[in-house]
């Protein structure tokens, strides 16, 4: 089962900022935060909320 995630506009702005940081330097703290957030979103979307 897949879920459709709905998020707050502030979250979108934060993710945009983190994505820009990730594009500049994937190993920066913000870049790693973006990677972790994306992994968490993927897990939530497919129902693996324990990850």
Protein Blocks (a to p, Z undefined) as FASTA:
>chain_A
ZZdddddfklmmmmmmmmmmmmmommbmklmmmmmmmmmmmmmmnopamZZ
